Amino acid sequence: QQSSSNVAPSVIDPVVLINNVPTVAAGQLSTVTLSRYLSSLVASDETLREMEGLILSVAMACKTISTLVNRAGINNLTGLETDVMGTRSGTQTPTGKRKRKEEKVKKNVQGEDVKKLDVLSNGVLKNALRFTGKLGLLASEEEDEALLIESALDSRYVAVFDPLDGSSNIDASICTGTIFGVLEDDTVEMKNEFRRNGGNSNTVSSPDLQTILQPGNQLAAAGYCMYSSSTILVFTLGGSHPVIGFTLDPQLGEFVLTHPNMRVPARGEYYSLNEGNSYLWDDGISRYVDTIKRGEGQSKKPYSARYVGSMVGDVHRTLLYGGIFGNPGDKKHKDGKLRLVYECSPMSFLVEQAGGSSCTSEGGSVLDKVPKDVHERSSCWLGSREDIDELKGFLGEEGENNRR
């Protein structure tokens, strides 16, 4: 159990909220739904009303995605998304047989194979957010370009998201998730001036793009939804708000408060990274992993490996039990494989809000890193504060030299 000294202050203490809600039945815990919790926040801070609508829209989309994931095998939603290519209808071979149309596996902007559920999840989340009327701009990992919403261009917020993280695991029924972040749009006046001077509002203008290309420390909210043995929505509104978790109750059809104030233990006993790439790692990272595996690190306890291959699943476990999660840059992928805007920044923001820490393989702050492109990749380490501090002692100039 976490000590009281390791509990972050909050605008409304979720535990107090639970204790002040009448019990559902004798002997049962009080049921605090997501909508009720958010309403209580708005009651004390009216400026959160727009954010309330956004979080509820994300939750609605996540319910739908959860159903799609759970029924993927039954509804033939597993496998890759394909484009029909090639011959015209009616074209025949010299033998008189009709040619079959060729199918080509669809690729995203990063050149990765796209799963059927990637496409469906992206559409679900995009539509849920665009019709809130509270976002002027959306950016998705699955989209080549950001989407402008002309009817809400002067909105306060913009959203970024990875609709289905870990989708390569979907055919094996391993946990997947949705990652999202919300940024404040501080370029409304710039955009208005741009359009008054002849800018095209149907494209992502320079001022619009700058709204997305903000460092993670500017996030107004961030979170994820994990689809596993249960569906869990975890998020924070930043500032003095805690990291809080809600589990989808399939009987109620509602997200119910189950994790009132999530705090990362100061140190853990697990490391989570793909050791299949260890031959490509920098020497410092290799020495760090070898040190903690042998129990020769600062804790003097040997660490155990835990790796799912879905960032949401691995970070969720790290958030609960402590330790360290990493996706380092290496000799093959200099900048790592995760996207700074859609994955690294939102997850680092969430973990740091829960008392943890994060850094890049160069030792710098993930949250201070300013993206130059919406699909920019970055190395990323996050987890228990003491574990990250220990890792930093192994990072340095040698890592930079090895990647050159």
Buried (B, 14 or more C-beta within 10 A) or exposed (E): EEEEEBBBEBBBBBBEBBEEBEEEEEEEEBBBBBBBBBEBBBEEBEEBEBBBBBBBBBBBBBBBBBBBBBEBEEEEBBBBBBEEEEBEEEEEEEEEEEEEEEEEEBEBEEEBBBBBBBBBBBBBBBEBBBEBEBBBBBBBBBBEEBBBBEEBBEBBBBBBBBBBBBBBBBBEEBBBBBBBBBBBBEBBEBBBEBBEEEBEEEEBBEBBBBBBBBBBBBBBBBBBBBBBEEBBBBBBBBEEBBBBBBBBBEEEEBBBBBBBBBBBBBBBBBBBBEEEBEEBBBEBBBEBBEBBBEEEBEBEEEBEEBBBBBBBBBBBBBBBBBBBBBBBBBEEBEBBBBBBBBBBBBBBBBBBBBBBBBBBBBBEBBBEBEBEEBBBBBBBBBBBBBBBBBBBEBBBEBBEEBBE
